[in-house]
């Protein structure tokens, strides 16, 4: 199902709607985290800024796994 919905702007539309509701409730920033490198790249293109990253240590697998923390003002 997810493959059928790609490149149609659905994620962007959902994000914009959520941002509009958040601003109406007095919010001024969005903070999120992801471990998906493709999602991270999309968020960066949308104007998010990375402020943190956690990587698995040498005794924890998979070694290439990371978790990125991002934020963006919405007001």
Secondary structure as UniProt FT lines:
FT   HELIX           2..5
FT   TURN            6..7
FT   HELIX           10..24
FT   TURN            25..26
FT   STRAND          29..34
FT   HELIX           37..45
FT   TURN            46..47
FT   STRAND          49..55
FT   TURN            58..59
FT   TURN            63..64
FT   STRAND          66..73
//
